[in-house]
């Protein structure tokens, strides 16, 4: 048994070491490159900055990264608020009624089918529709994010409610005279905090880093660009301005990492409970 335990421990630490290398080497290169000129990056990609330069970050400020950062923040925050405000209510209704009413079960099945629809299949019709409706802007993008977040987020919330929020709570609240809205808002919704954190991280990572949807919806007006579109501006057909590109990546990474560190304690519990039917 000792040999088996030692072998298991060895492989555990070996895999952790490989994972750390795969994560930290690209991160170290990105940080290092953000303090190097494009010429230095091209000449020796893996070298440390010598000398250290802050010109890339000054270039970002001069190019107006603050405006695009605010656009991405606005899109991400409002989309997350909408997701956490509306989808749990739908999940609660479905979780409590799908075993009693086939209509809820059918509705739930249809909604989570969106998980299996590739974005490439619908991106052209969505782009045409948004332009014809005149909402190819930041608010239209937020609406799309809320829509596309429904399948996976609803699946997680329904699973979590069925596993972790017993029906007896509803019955006790009803005996005390609480209506359905009071039961949901005062009892059920606060109990979903682990799933709120999980949903926030999963969707915030997507909303913050997404490139394709903003490219399709916001490409008509550069003032509406998100941060990934601004970063893409440094990439051309014949030349890539690597210095400012890596600096902009650091700006994006730091922001979403701070959000992750704040909510990461609740993520594992939310994922493990919400992914169970």
FIGURO-645559 format. One record per residue: residue in one letter; x, y, z of N, C-alpha, C in turn. Coordinates in pm, whole numbers, plus 50000, padded with zeros to 5 digits. Example, Ala and Ser with C-alpha at 12.3 -4.5 7.8 and 13.67 -1.06 7.14 Angstrom:
% residues 2
A513194943150780512304955050780513204967050780 S512854977550708513674989450714512905000350787 
//
This chain:
% residues 277
X500824987950000500005000050000500865012750000 X501995012150075502855023950080503435027149943 X503855016649871504395018849737503335024649644 X502105019549656501015024649572500705039249606 X500705042449735500455056249776501565065549729 X502795060849739503935068849693503865071149542 X503465060649469503355061949323502255071749286 X501125070649355500015079849329500415094249361 X501155095849472501605109149511502585114749408 X503445106049358504405110249256503695115349131 X502735107549083502025111548961501185124248985 X500655125649105499875137649136500745150049127 X501915149449191502805160949189503425163049051 X503655152048979504195153248843503205160548752 X501925156548762500905163148680500715177748720 X500775180348852500675194148898501845202448846 X503035196348845504205203448794504095206548647 X503635196748569503455198848425502415209648400 X501315209148478500275219348463500785233148496 X501575234148603502135247148641503045252648533 X503855243648473504765248048365503965253048245 X502915245648209502105249348093501375262648114 X501095266048240500405278548270501375290148287 X502415287948367503265299148408504285303448302 X504735294248218505685298348114505025307948015 X503845304747958503195314647870502875327747941 X502475326748070502165338948145503425347248165 X504545340748198505805347748218506275354348089 X506115347247977506505352947847505635364947813 X504345364147844503435375247816503805387547898 X504045385548028504435396648114505755402648067 X506725394048040508045398747996507945406447865 X507165401347771507055407747639506355421247646 X505515423147748504815435947760505765447347795 X506965443947844507975454047878509125454247778 X508905448447659509915448347554509365455247431 X510245460147347509805465947221509475454647123 X508715458047021508365448146920509615442446853 X510605450846832511855446346772512535435846860 X512605438346990513235428847082512455415647088 X511135416547082510305404447085510555395846963 X510645402146847510875394746722512265388446722 X513245395646773514625390646771514835379146868 X514255380146988514425369547088513165368947173 X512265360247134510945359947196510995356247344 X511885347347384511905342147520512885349647613 X513535359847563514495367147646513765376347744 X514445379647853513915389347948514105403447893 X513265412847932513385426547880514685433147923 X515415438147827516685444847857516955455447748 X516645468047778516145473247906514635472047917 X514135473748040512685473948062512115486948008 X511035485847931510425497947875508935498247906 X508415510147933506985511947958506295518547839 X506985518747726506435525147607505155518247559 X505085505147575503895497947531502665502447608 X502785504347738501655508747819501325523447791 X502335531447767502085545347727501355545747592 X501725536547504501065535847373499585532047390 X499305522947481497915519147506497095531047554 X497655538647646496945550447697496725560647586 X497745562447502497625572047392496585567547290 X496445554547273495475549147175494065548247233 X493905552147359492565552647418492045539547472 X492935531347530492495518447582491445520047692 X491475531447761490505533647869489075532847821 X488805538547702487435538247648486985524047619 X487875516147561487525502347526487435493547650 X488255496647749488175489647877486815492247942 X486365504647937485055507947993483935501147916 X484065500347784483055493247703482955478647745 X484105472047759484115457947800483555456247940 X483895465648029483385465048165481865466548167 X481365476148090479915478448082479205466048028 X479715460547920479105448647859479105436947956 X480245434548020480375423048110479505424548233 X479555436148297478815438148423477315437248401 X476805444448300475355444348276474885430448232 X475685423648150475315410148107475255400648225 X476245401448315476265392848432475075395748524 X474795408348546473655412148631472365406648573 X472195407648441470985402548376470895387348389 X472015380548371472025365948382471635361548523 X472245367648624471995363648763470625368348811 X470055378248746468735383248787467595374848727 X467725370748601466595364548532466655349248528 X467815343548502467895329148481467595321148608 X468075325148727467705317448847466195316748871 X465475327548838464015327348856463375316948765 X463825316248640463305306148548463695292248595 X464925290748643465395277748690464575272948811 X464255282048901463465278549019462085273648979 X461455280748887460125276848841460155263148773 X461165260948689461265248148618461585236848716 X462525239048807462935228448900461785224048988 X460915233249027459815229949117458615223749043 X458525225748912457315221448841457545210948733 X458805208248695459025199348582458595184948609 X458575180848735458135167348766456605166448776 X455945177948787454485178148800453795181548668 X454475189448586453865194548464454815192048346 X454355184448247455205180948134455615193148052 X454805203748057455125215747980456455221748028 X456675221548159457935226748213459115217848171 X458895204848173459955195548134460315197347986 X459295199147903459535201247760460255214547737 X459805225047808460445238147796461915237347838 X462175230347946463545228947995464415221547892 X463885210847836464625203147737464945211547614 X463985219347570464205227847452465245238647479 X465215244347599466145255147632467585250147641 X467785238447704469165233647719469695227347590 X468825225147491469315220347362470245230247296 X470135242947338471015253147283472485250447309 X472785242047410474175238447439474815231447320 X473995224247245474535215747138474505222547001 X474075235046996474025242246868475325250046849 X476135246646750477405253946727477125268446689 X477945277346741477765291646711477915294446563 X478785287046494479035289246352477775287346268 X476845279246318475605276546244474685288746243 X474705296346352473725307246367474345321146358 X475665322246341476275335546350475845344646235 X475685339346114475265347846002473815352246017 X472855342946044471475347546067471345357546181 X472115355346290472065364546404472555378446363 X473645378946287474195391846244473205399346156 X472595392146061471605398445972470415403446053 X469935395146146468775398946226469055411246311 X470215411646376470545422946462470655435846382 X471205435046262471305447046178469945451746130 X469065442546094467735446346047466885452146159 X467105447346282466365452646397466945465746448 X468115469446397468745481946440469345481446578 X469725469446624470295468246758471695461846751 X472405464946642473785460346631474685470146707 X474525469846839475265479046927475545472047059 X476045479447156476405473647285475195467247353 X474045473847347472855468447415472355456047345 X472455455647214472095443447142473035432047176 X474325435147192475305424947230474985419347369 X474615428047462474235423547596473035414147590 X472065417647506470885409047489471275395347435 X472205395047341472675382347285473405374047391 X474225380547472474945373347576473955366947675 X472935374447713471915369047803471235356947739 X470935358047611470265347047540471145334747532 X472395336547494473295325147477473725319147610 X473585326647718473945321347851472855312347908 X471675313047852470545305747908470765290647915 X471155283747806471215269047813472105263547924 X473375267247924474295261848024473965266548165 X473665279548179473395285148311472115279448370 X471085278048287469825272148334470045257748378 X470835250348302471145236448337471795235648474 X472755244348501473455244248629472535248248745 X471735258648724470855263348831469775252948865 X469175246948763468135236948788468715225248866 X469885220548826470525209648898470845213249042 X471335225249062471685229649197470455230749286 X469375236349233468145237949312467575224349351 X467565215049257467015201849285467845194249388 X469165196649387470055189349478470205196149614 X470155209449618470565216549739469475225149802 X468355226949736467275235149793466015226649799 X465775220149913464645210749922463285217449912 X462305209649866460935214749854460345218349990 X460845212250094460295214650228460435229250269 X461445236150216461585250350245460405258350191 X459965254850072458805261550012457545258850096 X457415246350140456235242650218456225250050351 X457385250850415457465258050543457165272850525 X457675278650417457415292850391455925295250362 X455305285850293453885287150262453045286450389 X453425277650480452715276550607452825289650687 X453985296150675454195308950745453535320650674 X452885318050560452145328550491452885335450379 X454045330450341454815336650233454285332350097 X454205341850003453815338249867455045333249791 X454845329449665455935323649586457085333549566 X456745346149539457785356049517458625358249643 X457975359149757458695360949883459575348849913 X459035336949889459805324749912461065324649827 X460895328349700462045328349609463055339149646 X462575351449666463485362749687464145362649824 X463435357949928463965358650065464645345750110 X464265334550051464795321650098465645314749992 X465065312449875465735304349773466905311849709 X466675324049667467725331549595468995333249678 X468905336949807470135337849887470865324449901 X470135313349894470775300249906471535296249780 X471375303849675472035300549548473385307649531 X473925313149641475175320749631476315313049566 X476545300249599477625292849530477425292149380 X476155290349338475885289749195475975303549131 X475615313949206475805327549154477285330049124 X478145325949217479595327949197480095319949079 X479625307449067480035299148955479585305148822 X478345309448818477795315548697478545328348662 X478845336048764479565348648741480915346148674 X481675336548728483005333848674482925328248532 X482095318048513482005311548382481625321648274 X480575329348302480085338648201480945351148190 X481525355848302482385367648295483625364848210 X484195352948225485335349248141484965349647993 X483775344747963483305344647824483035358847775 X482235366447849481865379947806483105388847791 X484025387747885485195396547885486155393447770 X486335380647743487335376447644486765373847505 X485455374247491484845370647363485275380147252 X485555374347138485975382247022484965381546908 X484415369646884483605367746764482315375846765 X481535375146874480275382546877480485397646868 X481405403546946481665417846929482115421346787 X482905412546725483345415246589482165415946493 X481185407246512480025406946424479045418246452 X478895421846580477845431346619478355445646630 X479605447646671480115461046701481095466346596 X481205459446483482275463146388482005475846310 X480785481246315480455493046236480975506046297 X481165506046427481565518246497482685515046595 X483855520446572485005517446658484815522646801 X483925532246819483675537546954482995527347044 X482385517146983481695506847060482555494547081 X483765494347028484615482447038484825478147183 X484905465147202485315459647331486835458247333 X487375454247447488825453147462489455443147365 X488865431247342489455422047243489525427847102 X488535435847063488585442146931489685452546926 X489865459847035490965469447042492315462347032 X492455451047098493695443347091493975438446949 X492935434546880493085429646742493555440746649 X493365453146690493775464446607495275465046585 X496045458246672497495458246659498005446946568 X497075439446510497435428346421497065432046278 X498035431646190497795434846050498125423045961 X497915425045830498165414245735499655411445720 X500465422045727501895420545703502765423845825 X502135429145931502945433146047502105432146174 X502695426546280502055425946411502835434446510 X502155443646575502815452146674502735444946809 X503705436246832503635427046946503715434047081 X504505444647092504695451247220503385455947282 X502635464947216501345469247269500345457747283 X500435447747193499515436347202499675429147334 X500925425847371501165418847496500805427447616 X501035440247608500655449247718499145449447736 X498415449447626496955449347635496445436047690 X497155425047660496765412147716496885412247868 X497955418547918498155419348063497015427048129 X496585437848066495465445748120494215437148132 X493935429348027492765420648029492885409448130 X494065403448140494285392148232494135396448377 X494745407648413494705412248552493265414548598 X492465420648513491085423948551490275411448582 X490285401848490489445389948510490025380948618 X491335381348640491955373548747491505378548883 X491405391648900490925397349027489505392549056 X488655392748955487275388048973487265373249012 X488105365348946488165351048977488615348649121 X489635355749166490155353649301489115357249408 X488265366849377487235370949473486185360049492 X485815353249382484705343849387485095329149378 X486385326149370486805312449342486465302549453 X486265307049578485955297949686484645290449665 X483705296849595482385290749578482235282949448 X483255283349363483095277849229482965262649229 X483845255649302483855241049299482535235449352 X482045241149463480785236449520479635238649424 X479635250349360478545253349266478575244249145 X479755241649090479875233148972479525218649005 X479995213549118479775199449151478295196649180 X477625206249243476205204149273475305207449154 X475655218049081474775222248972474865213548850 X475925205948833476065197548714475375184148729 X474755181648846474055169048869472585170848841 X472045162348757470615163448727469785158948847 
//
